[in-house]
Amino acid sequence: MTKQQQIPVKPARIESIDVLRGFALLGLLSMNIVSFSMPDIAYYNPALDLSDSSSDIWIFSIAHVLADQKFMALFSLLFGASTILILRSYEKSDGAAKRHFSRNAWLVLFGFLHGILLWEGDVLLIYGLSAMLLYFLRNFTAKTLIITGLACYLIPVEYNLLMGWLVPQLDANSLQWLNQYWQPETAKIVQDIALYQGPFYDQFMHRLDGGSSAAVINDGSELLGLGQLVDYFCRSLGMMLIGMGLFQQGVLSGNRGYQFYRVLMLIGFGVGIPLASLGLVGFYIYEYEAVYSLFLGKVPNHIATLFIAAGYIGLLQLFCRGNLFKQLQHSLAAVGKLALTNYIAQTIIATFVFYGIGLGLYGQVSRAELLVIMAVIWLVQISFSVFWLQHFKYGPLEWLWRSLTQGRPVKIR
């Protein structure tokens, strides 16, 4: 075989997948920006809002129903679909396994550096590790992939249902720790704000140490930590497997009929939105009590995410078939083609805005003000992506990733 034949064939891009990916990536910021700008628990607990804006509770509620987990689920689905596409291109050349594992080993390294140097909310490391497993499942049928993915995705539901029975029976110290984790004391919040408004070195050492809570060991902290690990890994891997199956069935590539996507949208939103709303009502009924909110309260939204993600797929596929807003379609596709670059860029921009290395607005903004900042970042990323692709084939980090995987600089212009 000649050297020319050994180079993997570039997989053909599917516009609708790029549009979905761009939509999901921009949507991720709608939730991540809370973690960038406020103490971590504010992501889940609206009672921790640092402003007295009356609109904040409404913004939190809408985001919980329409955004929380939903865009991450979409992103994971599309990662699974892209893995299938890339593996198919590798199988036409020598060393498919080597290239696949090399590609995702570099992704793991990117994720590790991203999480340590910039922001502890990184998902790239989990994605890279999950993709290692996808290689061994690549030849499964679509039905098997979807069923296996659903089983994996629902493991956190089983875990949280079990914890709903077990955790209330823990010792007093464990329950006290969970309550303080969910509703930190004022001194802890002040300390957190001072940390992220301070120098980079202090934040780096905090991330390196795993956070101060890592030093506290009791049944409550261990069960919560295990639950978070199970949740992150099973949600990611499960949705990737489902994405692989849906891609094989032509759902993500837009190969199904108009009526299919219309029904998918109606059922997805028709079931998912009421279910997520019901879960939100449950939080209010329990007055955001710690033990309920940290375990049982997560179950309705976890299940609803499957349906709402399906609704977004149906909606975006119908959007891609329409003749209106073609420029918006192309703009979203451009963002999706530069997904890795834009994901890291969101962190760089947000940490500059909120951390002490830049404007230092951490803990100083309301959720309503975050919407304005988010919209500005969206506009910057859309404009940059469209401009960049007028001159280059790959985004800066996509080019670096591809070059490292192939062991040589690839042509970018």
C-alpha positions as CSV (number, residue, x, y, z in Angstrom):
1,M,0.0,0.0,0.0
2,T,1.4,3.4,-0.9
3,K,1.9,6.3,1.5
4,Q,-1.0,8.1,-0.3
5,Q,-3.4,5.3,0.4
6,Q,-2.4,5.1,4.1
7,I,-3.7,8.7,4.8
8,P,-7.2,8.5,6.2
9,V,-10.0,9.7,3.9
10,K,-11.5,12.9,5.2
11,P,-15.2,12.1,6.2
12,A,-17.7,14.1,4.2
13,R,-19.3,16.8,6.4
14,I,-23.0,16.7,7.1
15,E,-24.4,20.2,7.3
16,S,-27.3,19.3,9.6
17,I,-24.9,17.7,12.2
18,D,-22.7,20.8,12.2
19,V,-25.9,23.0,12.7
20,L,-26.9,20.8,15.6
21,R,-23.4,20.9,17.1
22,G,-23.2,24.7,16.8
23,F,-26.7,25.0,18.4
24,A,-25.7,22.7,21.2
25,L,-22.3,24.5,21.8
26,L,-23.9,27.9,22.1
27,G,-26.6,26.4,24.4
28,L,-23.9,24.9,26.7
29,L,-22.9,28.4,27.6
30,S,-26.4,29.2,28.9
31,M,-25.7,26.9,31.8
32,N,-21.9,27.0,32.0
33,I,-21.9,30.8,32.4
34,V,-23.5,30.3,35.8
35,S,-20.6,28.1,36.9
36,F,-18.1,30.7,35.5
37,S,-19.6,33.6,37.4
38,M,-21.0,32.2,40.7
39,P,-20.2,29.5,43.3
40,D,-20.7,26.1,41.8
41,I,-23.8,25.2,43.8
42,A,-25.6,28.2,42.3
43,Y,-25.9,26.0,39.1
44,Y,-28.5,23.9,41.0
45,N,-29.7,26.1,43.9
46,P,-31.5,29.3,43.0
47,A,-31.5,30.3,46.7
48,L,-27.8,31.0,46.4
49,D,-28.3,33.9,43.9
50,L,-26.0,36.8,44.8
51,S,-28.4,39.5,43.6
52,D,-31.9,40.5,44.5
53,S,-33.2,40.7,41.0
54,S,-36.8,39.5,40.9
55,S,-36.3,38.0,37.4
56,D,-33.5,35.6,38.5
57,I,-35.9,32.9,39.8
58,W,-37.7,32.9,36.4
59,I,-34.5,32.7,34.5
60,F,-33.3,29.8,36.7
61,S,-36.7,28.0,36.2
62,I,-36.7,28.4,32.4
63,A,-33.1,27.3,32.1
64,H,-33.8,24.3,34.3
65,V,-36.5,23.1,32.0
66,L,-35.1,23.9,28.6
67,A,-31.3,24.0,29.1
68,D,-30.0,22.1,32.1
69,Q,-28.4,18.9,30.8
70,K,-30.2,19.2,27.4
71,F,-27.5,20.8,25.4
72,M,-24.9,18.6,27.0
73,A,-27.0,15.6,25.9
74,L,-27.2,17.0,22.4
75,F,-23.4,17.6,22.3
76,S,-22.8,14.0,23.5
77,L,-25.2,12.5,20.9
78,L,-23.3,14.4,18.2
79,F,-19.9,13.3,19.6
80,G,-21.1,9.7,19.2
81,A,-22.2,10.4,15.7
82,S,-18.9,12.0,14.8
83,T,-17.0,9.1,16.2
84,I,-18.8,6.8,13.8
85,L,-17.9,9.1,10.9
86,I,-14.3,9.3,11.8
87,L,-13.9,5.6,12.5
88,R,-15.3,4.9,9.0
89,S,-12.7,7.2,7.5
90,Y,-9.9,5.5,9.5
91,E,-11.0,2.0,8.5
92,K,-10.1,2.9,4.9
93,S,-6.5,3.2,5.9
94,D,-3.9,1.3,8.0
95,G,-3.7,1.7,11.7
96,A,-7.4,2.6,12.4
97,A,-7.2,1.6,16.1
98,K,-3.9,3.5,16.6
99,R,-5.3,6.7,15.1
100,H,-8.5,6.5,17.1
101,F,-6.8,6.0,20.4
102,S,-4.2,8.6,19.6
103,R,-6.9,11.1,18.7
104,N,-8.7,10.6,22.0
105,A,-5.6,10.4,24.1
106,W,-4.8,13.9,22.9
107,L,-8.4,14.9,23.7
108,V,-7.9,13.5,27.3
109,L,-4.8,15.6,27.6
110,F,-6.6,18.7,26.3
111,G,-9.3,18.1,28.9
112,F,-6.9,17.6,31.7
113,L,-5.1,20.9,30.9
114,H,-8.3,22.7,30.4
115,G,-9.6,21.5,33.8
116,I,-6.4,22.2,35.7
117,L,-5.4,25.5,34.1
118,L,-8.7,27.2,33.3
119,W,-11.9,25.7,34.6
120,E,-12.9,22.6,36.6
121,G,-16.1,22.1,34.7
122,D,-14.3,20.5,31.7
123,V,-16.0,17.7,29.8
124,L,-13.3,16.9,27.3
125,L,-11.5,14.4,29.6
126,I,-14.7,12.4,30.1
127,Y,-15.4,12.5,26.4
128,G,-11.9,11.3,25.5
129,L,-12.1,8.4,28.0
130,S,-15.6,7.5,26.8
131,A,-14.6,7.5,23.2
132,M,-12.0,4.8,24.0
133,L,-14.8,2.5,24.8
134,L,-16.8,3.5,21.8
135,Y,-14.2,1.8,19.6
136,F,-15.1,-1.6,20.9
137,L,-18.8,-1.0,20.3
138,R,-18.6,0.5,16.8
139,N,-19.9,-2.6,15.0
140,F,-23.0,-3.0,17.2
141,T,-26.3,-2.6,15.4
142,A,-28.2,0.6,15.8
143,K,-30.9,-1.1,18.0
144,T,-28.2,-2.6,20.3
145,L,-26.4,0.8,20.6
146,I,-29.6,2.7,21.5
147,I,-30.7,0.1,24.1
148,T,-27.2,-0.1,25.6
149,G,-27.0,3.7,25.6
150,L,-30.4,4.0,27.3
151,A,-29.4,1.5,30.0
152,C,-26.2,3.3,30.7
153,Y,-27.9,6.8,30.7
154,L,-30.5,5.6,33.2
155,I,-28.0,4.3,35.8
156,P,-27.9,7.7,37.6
157,V,-31.7,7.4,37.9
158,E,-31.4,4.1,39.7
159,Y,-28.5,5.5,41.9
160,N,-30.5,8.6,42.9
161,L,-33.6,6.5,43.7
162,L,-31.5,4.3,45.9
163,M,-29.9,7.4,47.6
164,G,-33.4,8.8,48.2
165,W,-34.0,5.9,50.6
166,L,-30.5,5.6,52.0
167,V,-29.2,9.1,52.5
168,P,-31.9,10.2,55.1
169,Q,-30.7,7.4,57.3
170,L,-27.1,8.7,57.4
171,D,-25.4,10.0,60.6
172,A,-25.9,13.6,61.7
173,N,-22.4,14.7,60.6
174,S,-23.0,13.4,57.0
175,L,-26.4,15.1,56.8
176,Q,-24.9,18.4,58.2
177,W,-22.2,18.3,55.6
178,L,-24.7,17.8,52.7
179,N,-26.8,20.7,54.0
180,Q,-23.7,23.0,54.2
181,Y,-22.6,21.9,50.7
182,W,-26.1,22.7,49.4
183,Q,-26.4,26.0,51.3
184,P,-22.9,27.3,52.1
185,E,-22.4,29.7,54.9
186,T,-21.8,33.3,54.1
187,A,-18.2,33.1,55.1
188,K,-17.7,30.2,52.6
189,I,-19.3,32.2,49.8
190,V,-17.2,35.3,50.6
191,Q,-14.1,33.0,50.5
192,D,-15.1,31.6,47.1
193,I,-15.6,35.0,45.6
194,A,-12.3,36.2,46.9
195,L,-10.6,33.2,45.4
196,Y,-11.8,33.7,41.9
197,Q,-11.4,37.5,42.0
198,G,-7.8,36.9,43.2
199,P,-4.6,35.8,41.3
200,F,-4.4,32.9,38.9
201,Y,-2.0,31.0,41.1
202,D,-4.5,30.7,44.0
203,Q,-7.1,29.3,41.6
204,F,-4.7,26.9,40.0
205,M,-3.6,25.5,43.4
206,H,-7.3,25.2,44.4
207,R,-8.0,23.2,41.3
208,L,-4.9,21.1,41.8
209,D,-6.0,20.3,45.3
210,G,-9.4,19.3,44.1
211,G,-11.2,22.0,46.2
212,S,-11.3,22.4,49.9
213,S,-14.4,20.1,50.2
214,A,-12.2,17.2,49.0
215,A,-10.5,17.1,52.4
216,V,-13.9,16.4,54.1
217,I,-14.6,12.6,54.2
218,N,-17.9,11.2,55.5
219,D,-20.7,9.1,54.1
220,G,-22.5,12.1,52.7
221,S,-19.5,13.5,50.8
222,E,-18.5,10.0,49.5
223,L,-22.1,9.2,48.3
224,L,-22.4,12.6,46.7
225,G,-19.0,12.3,45.0
226,L,-19.8,8.8,43.7
227,G,-23.1,10.0,42.4
228,Q,-21.5,12.9,40.5
229,L,-19.0,10.6,39.0
230,V,-21.7,8.1,37.9
231,D,-23.9,10.9,36.6
232,Y,-21.2,12.6,34.5
233,F,-19.8,9.4,33.0
234,C,-23.1,7.5,32.4
235,R,-24.8,10.6,30.9
236,S,-21.9,11.2,28.5
237,L,-21.3,7.6,27.5
238,G,-25.0,6.7,27.3
239,M,-25.8,9.6,25.0
240,M,-22.8,8.9,22.8
241,L,-24.0,5.3,22.3
242,I,-27.5,6.6,21.5
243,G,-26.0,9.1,19.1
244,M,-24.1,6.3,17.3
245,G,-27.3,4.4,16.9
246,L,-29.3,7.4,15.7
247,F,-26.7,8.2,13.2
248,Q,-26.8,4.7,11.8
249,Q,-30.5,5.1,11.4
250,G,-30.1,8.4,9.6
251,V,-31.8,10.5,12.3
252,L,-28.9,12.9,13.0
253,S,-27.9,13.3,9.3
254,G,-31.3,14.4,8.3
255,N,-32.2,11.4,6.2
256,R,-35.6,10.7,7.7
257,G,-38.9,12.1,6.4
258,Y,-40.5,15.5,7.3
259,Q,-43.2,13.7,9.3
260,F,-40.7,11.8,11.3
261,Y,-39.0,14.9,12.6
262,R,-42.3,16.7,13.2
263,V,-43.5,13.8,15.4
264,L,-40.1,13.6,17.1
265,M,-40.3,17.3,18.0
266,L,-43.9,17.1,19.2
267,I,-43.4,14.0,21.4
268,G,-40.0,15.2,22.6
269,F,-41.2,18.6,23.8
270,G,-44.7,17.4,24.6
271,V,-43.4,14.8,27.1
272,G,-40.1,16.4,28.2
273,I,-41.2,19.9,29.0
274,P,-44.1,18.9,31.3
275,L,-41.8,16.3,33.0
276,A,-39.0,18.7,33.6
277,S,-41.6,21.3,34.8
278,L,-43.0,18.7,37.2
279,G,-39.5,18.1,38.6
280,L,-39.1,21.9,39.1
281,V,-42.4,22.0,41.0
282,G,-41.1,19.2,43.2
283,F,-38.1,21.4,44.1
284,Y,-40.4,24.2,45.1
285,I,-42.7,21.9,47.1
286,Y,-39.7,20.6,49.0
287,E,-38.4,24.2,49.3
288,Y,-35.1,23.1,47.8
289,E,-34.3,20.9,50.8
290,A,-30.7,19.6,50.4
291,V,-31.1,15.8,50.6
292,Y,-34.1,15.8,48.2
293,S,-32.5,18.3,45.8
294,L,-29.2,16.5,45.6
295,F,-30.6,13.0,44.8
296,L,-34.3,12.3,44.3
297,G,-35.0,15.8,42.9
298,K,-32.7,15.2,39.9
299,V,-34.6,12.2,38.6
300,P,-37.4,14.0,36.6
301,N,-35.1,16.3,34.8
302,H,-32.7,13.4,34.0
303,I,-35.5,11.5,32.2
304,A,-36.9,14.6,30.7
305,T,-33.6,15.4,29.1
306,L,-33.9,12.4,26.7
307,F,-37.2,13.8,25.4
308,I,-36.3,17.4,25.2
309,A,-33.0,16.6,23.4
310,A,-35.1,14.6,20.9
311,G,-37.4,17.6,20.5
312,Y,-34.4,19.8,19.7
313,I,-33.2,17.3,17.1
314,G,-36.6,17.3,15.4
315,L,-36.9,21.1,15.5
316,L,-33.4,21.7,14.1
317,Q,-33.8,19.1,11.4
318,L,-37.0,20.8,10.3
319,F,-35.2,24.2,10.5
320,C,-32.4,22.9,8.3
321,R,-35.0,21.8,5.6
322,G,-36.5,25.3,5.5
323,N,-35.5,28.0,3.1
324,L,-35.7,30.7,5.7
325,F,-32.8,31.9,7.8
326,K,-30.2,30.2,5.6
327,Q,-27.6,32.6,6.9
328,L,-28.4,31.6,10.4
329,Q,-28.0,27.9,9.4
330,H,-24.6,28.5,7.9
331,S,-23.6,30.5,11.0
332,L,-24.6,27.7,13.4
333,A,-22.8,25.2,11.1
334,A,-19.6,27.4,11.3
335,V,-19.7,27.4,15.1
336,G,-20.2,23.6,15.0
337,K,-17.2,23.0,12.7
338,L,-15.0,24.9,15.2
339,A,-16.6,23.1,18.2
340,L,-13.3,22.4,20.1
341,T,-11.9,25.9,19.5
342,N,-15.2,27.5,20.5
343,Y,-15.6,25.4,23.6
344,I,-12.2,26.4,24.9
345,A,-12.7,30.0,23.8
346,Q,-15.9,30.2,25.9
347,T,-13.8,29.3,28.9
348,I,-11.0,31.8,28.0
349,I,-13.5,34.7,27.4
350,A,-15.6,33.9,30.5
351,T,-12.7,33.5,32.8
352,F,-11.4,36.9,31.6
353,V,-14.8,38.5,32.3
354,F,-15.4,36.9,35.7
355,Y,-12.0,36.0,37.2
356,G,-9.3,38.1,38.8
357,I,-7.1,37.7,35.7
358,G,-9.5,40.0,33.9
359,L,-12.5,42.1,34.9
360,G,-13.1,40.3,38.1
361,L,-17.0,40.2,37.9
362,Y,-17.2,36.9,39.7
363,G,-20.1,37.0,42.2
364,Q,-21.1,40.5,41.1
365,V,-23.7,39.8,38.4
366,S,-27.3,38.6,38.4
367,R,-28.7,35.9,36.1
368,A,-30.4,38.5,34.0
369,E,-27.1,40.3,33.5
370,L,-25.5,37.0,32.6
371,L,-27.9,36.7,29.6
372,V,-26.5,39.9,28.2
373,I,-22.9,38.8,28.6
374,M,-23.8,35.4,27.1
375,A,-25.4,37.1,24.0
376,V,-22.3,39.1,23.4
377,I,-20.1,36.0,23.6
378,W,-22.5,34.2,21.2
379,L,-22.1,37.1,18.7
380,V,-18.3,37.1,19.0
381,Q,-18.1,33.3,18.5
382,I,-20.5,33.3,15.5
383,S,-18.7,36.2,13.8
384,F,-15.3,34.6,14.4
385,S,-16.3,31.2,13.2
386,V,-17.8,32.5,9.9
387,F,-14.7,34.7,9.3
388,W,-12.2,32.0,10.1
389,L,-13.8,29.4,7.8
390,Q,-13.6,31.9,4.9
391,H,-9.8,31.5,5.1
392,F,-9.0,28.2,6.7
393,K,-10.2,24.6,6.5
394,Y,-10.0,23.9,10.3
395,G,-10.3,25.8,13.5
396,P,-7.0,26.5,15.3
397,L,-7.5,23.8,17.9
398,E,-9.1,21.4,15.4
399,W,-5.9,21.8,13.3
400,L,-3.7,21.2,16.3
401,W,-5.7,18.1,17.3
402,R,-5.6,16.7,13.8
403,S,-1.9,17.4,13.4
404,L,-1.0,15.7,16.7
405,T,-3.2,12.7,15.8
406,Q,-1.5,12.3,12.4
407,G,2.0,13.1,13.7
408,R,2.6,15.8,11.1
409,P,1.3,19.3,10.4
410,V,-1.8,19.1,8.1
411,K,-2.7,21.7,5.6
412,I,-5.0,24.4,7.1
413,R,-5.6,26.9,4.4
